[in-house]
Amino acid sequence: MNQEWEDRVAAAWATFDDYPEERAAEFRAVIDALVAELPGGSPLGPFEQACAWDSTGHSDRAVPLYREALARGLHGYRGRRARIQLASSLRNTGQAEEGVKLLTPELDGPSDELDDAVRACLALCLSSLGRDREGLSLVLGALAPHLPRYQRSMANYARALVEPEG
């Protein structure tokens, strides 16, 4: 889509906090109106609608829309966001194992500013499956580079949580 449409979508999301829970349907209607401007088959439509449902507390309604966006070829940064958000919604709907399967390949994908979000969401999915040590390892590994000190120690502790004891 063109930059003007992208700017209007960004402006709509910037107003999200202006919509209390009881007005969530109004916010989704704003997104739906923007989506209606897209050409048929665009992966952006179901992605933006999934985000709106998800952000207003309806992970169950978001899951099929994220799947549709990805099936339509959503890629790049938004594709990665869709996988992160889909995994989170899957976890919220009792499908954490599928979330783990979706996000694990992201650990080896191209690095970007979403790396820590991948690890955080994957950690939550793992925790939901009772795999807390693996989740904590991911979170510590993501946190370590941001610390003013102790980066090496935290990275080593993160690895030790999942390495077999010798």
Buried (B, 14 or more C-beta within 10 A) or exposed (E): BEEEEEEBBEEBBEEBEEBEEEEBEEBBEBBBEBBEEBEEEBBBBBBBBBBBBBBBEBBEBBBBBBBBBBEBEBEEEBBBBBBBBBBBBBBBBEBBBBBBEBBBEBEEEEEEEBBBBBBBBBBBBBBBBEBEEBBBBBBBBBBBEEEEEEEEEBBBBBEEBBEEEE
